[in-house]
Amino acid sequence: MLATLFLLTLVPLCTAIKFEIPAVRYPTEKCIWNHANENVLVIVTANVANGPSQRVDVSLVDGSDHQNVYLMKRNVMGETRLAITTHAEGDLGVCFTNTIDAKVPMHEIGRYSRAVDLDVDIGEEAIDYNAIANQESLSGLEVEMRKLEGMVREITDEMNYLKKREVKMRDTNESTNRRVQSFSIFTIISLIGLGVWQIFHLRTFFRRKYLID
């Protein structure tokens, strides 16, 4: 039981941060990244402070090279909740941009920014157990057991993911080792061959000069 509780503390299921987004004419995305397994629920709660002459957009993207967009919402103000189910295992980014109104003079742009409170709930942390308890008429103990079951299941998925990563890294190391060995053998053979060729070449040169018989 203690081992299970210890493992539960190792799983980062929820991220909560607060930051400022400066407003600019041509903004670049500020992204907060979290790892998520396949087919898990992700709920993003963004509380964006109000601010004049600014437009904050938020999008949820995956970690692929093309950064496929799960969901996007423009002109976010106040509290906004976004919910998705991941289609693949990998990194999930919550990206923000803050665009300043074109009417704002250039010398005043630096004064504009918006504060963001961001909560990212992944997997079991995103499940509303109160709603489940009301729907299925569960007791408090049953709800806690349901939570524990979900967390253990998530830990199992995380351990399986780490096992797959370990196998992949081991295969990569073995492949690299084989290539290094092959390159080393090729290098040794090449050096031996070059040494033998140099000996015969020098022997022929010295014989031509009548330095040896």
C-alpha positions in Angstrom: 0.0 0.0 0.0 2.8 2.4 0.9 4.5 1.6 -2.4 1.3 2.4 -4.3 0.9 5.7 -2.5 4.6 6.5 -3.2 4.1 5.8 -6.9 1.0 8.1 -6.9 3.1 11.0 -5.8 5.4 10.4 -8.8 2.7 10.9 -11.5 2.3 14.6 -12.6 -1.3 14.7 -13.5 -2.0 18.4 -13.0 -0.2 21.6 -14.0 -1.1 25.0 -12.6 0.9 28.1 -13.4 0.5 31.9 -13.7 2.3 34.1 -16.2 2.1 37.3 -18.3 1.8 37.5 -22.1 3.1 40.7 -23.6 1.0 42.2 -26.4 2.8 42.7 -29.8 1.9 43.4 -33.4 3.0 40.0 -34.7 3.0 37.6 -31.7 4.7 34.3 -31.5 3.1 31.5 -29.5 3.9 30.9 -25.9 3.4 27.2 -25.2 3.1 25.2 -22.0 3.9 21.5 -22.7 2.8 18.4 -20.8 3.1 14.7 -21.7 -0.2 12.8 -22.2 -0.9 9.2 -23.0 -3.2 8.1 -25.8 -7.0 8.4 -25.5 -7.0 10.3 -22.2 -9.1 13.2 -21.2 -7.4 16.6 -21.0 -9.2 19.7 -19.5 -7.5 23.1 -19.8 -8.8 25.9 -17.7 -7.4 29.3 -18.6 -8.4 32.4 -16.7 -7.2 35.4 -18.8 -7.3 38.9 -17.2 -9.1 41.6 -19.1 -7.1 44.2 -20.9 -7.9 46.9 -23.4 -6.8 46.8 -27.1 -5.6 43.2 -26.9 -6.8 39.8 -28.2 -5.6 36.6 -26.6 -6.0 33.4 -28.6 -5.4 29.9 -27.2 -4.9 26.6 -29.0 -4.2 23.0 -28.0 -1.6 21.3 -30.3 0.3 18.0 -30.3 4.0 17.7 -30.2 4.5 16.5 -33.8 6.6 18.4 -36.3 3.5 19.8 -37.9 1.9 20.7 -34.5 -1.6 19.5 -35.4 -4.3 21.6 -33.7 -6.8 19.8 -31.4 -8.8 22.9 -30.6 -8.5 26.7 -30.9 -10.4 29.6 -29.4 -10.0 33.3 -30.2 -10.4 36.4 -28.1 -10.3 34.6 -24.8 -11.4 36.7 -21.8 -12.1 35.5 -18.2 -12.3 31.8 -17.4 -12.3 29.5 -20.4 -12.4 25.7 -20.3 -11.2 23.5 -23.2 -11.6 19.7 -23.2 -10.1 17.2 -25.6 -9.3 13.5 -25.8 -5.8 12.8 -27.1 -5.4 10.8 -30.3 -1.8 9.8 -29.7 0.8 9.5 -27.0 3.2 12.4 -26.8 3.5 16.0 -25.8 0.5 18.3 -25.6 1.0 22.1 -25.9 -1.3 24.8 -24.6 -0.3 27.8 -26.7 -1.2 31.5 -26.3 -0.8 34.6 -28.4 -1.6 38.2 -27.5 -2.1 40.5 -30.4 -2.1 44.3 -29.8 -4.7 46.5 -31.6 -3.3 48.2 -34.7 -4.5 51.5 -33.4 -2.1 51.5 -30.4 1.0 53.7 -31.1 4.3 51.8 -31.3 5.8 53.6 -28.4 3.0 52.5 -26.1 3.0 48.7 -27.0 5.4 47.8 -24.2 2.9 48.8 -21.6 0.3 46.2 -22.7 0.1 42.6 -21.4 -2.4 40.1 -20.1 -2.1 37.8 -17.0 -3.0 34.2 -17.4 -3.9 31.6 -14.7 -3.6 28.1 -16.4 -4.6 24.7 -15.0 -4.1 21.6 -17.1 -5.7 18.4 -15.8 -4.8 15.2 -17.5 -6.3 11.7 -17.2 -7.9 10.9 -13.9 -7.4 14.5 -12.6 -9.7 15.7 -15.4 -12.6 13.4 -14.4 -15.4 15.0 -12.4 -16.0 12.4 -9.8 -18.7 14.5 -8.1 -20.8 14.3 -11.3 -20.2 10.5 -11.5 -21.2 10.1 -7.8 -24.4 12.0 -8.4 -25.2 10.0 -11.5 -24.5 6.6 -10.1 -25.5 7.3 -6.5 -22.1 6.4 -5.1 -21.0 6.8 -1.5 -18.0 8.8 -0.4 -16.0 5.6 0.1 -17.0 4.3 -3.4 -15.9 7.6 -4.9 -12.5 7.4 -3.2 -12.1 3.8 -4.4 -13.0 4.8 -7.9 -10.4 7.6 -7.8 -7.8 5.2 -6.5 -8.6 2.6 -9.2 -8.2 5.3 -11.9 -4.9 6.5 -10.5 -3.5 2.9 -10.3 -4.6 2.3 -13.8 -2.9 5.5 -14.9 0.3 4.5 -13.1 0.2 1.2 -14.9 -0.1 2.9 -18.2 2.8 5.2 -17.3 4.9 2.2 -16.3 4.1 0.5 -19.6 5.1 3.6 -21.4 8.4 3.8 -19.5 8.9 0.1 -20.3 8.4 0.8 -24.0 10.8 3.7 -23.9 13.4 1.5 -22.1 13.1 -1.2 -24.8 13.4 1.4 -27.6 16.5 3.0 -25.9 18.0 -0.5 -25.5 17.4 -1.3 -29.1 18.9 2.0 -30.1 22.0 1.4 -27.9 22.5 -2.1 -29.3 22.2 -0.9 -32.9 24.7 1.9 -32.2 27.0 -0.5 -30.6 26.9 -2.8 -33.6 27.6 0.1 -35.9 30.5 1.2 -33.8 32.0 -2.3 -33.8 31.6 -2.6 -37.6 33.2 0.8 -38.1 36.1 -0.2 -35.7 36.7 -3.5 -37.6 36.6 -1.6 -40.9 39.0 0.9 -39.6 41.5 -1.7 -38.3 41.3 -3.6 -41.6 41.9 -0.4 -43.5 44.9 0.5 -41.4 46.4 -2.9 -41.7 45.9 -2.8 -45.5 47.4 0.6 -45.7 50.4 -0.5 -43.6 51.0 -3.5 -45.8 50.7 -1.4 -49.0 53.2 1.2 -47.5 55.7 -1.6 -46.8 55.5 -3.0 -50.3 55.7 0.5 -51.8 58.7 1.5 -49.7 60.4 -1.9 -50.5 59.9 -1.3 -54.2 61.2 2.3 -53.9 64.3 1.3 -52.1 65.0 -1.5 -54.6 64.6 1.0 -57.4 67.2 3.2 -55.7 69.5 0.1 -55.1 69.3 0.8 -51.4 68.3 -2.8 -50.7 68.6 -6.1 -52.5 
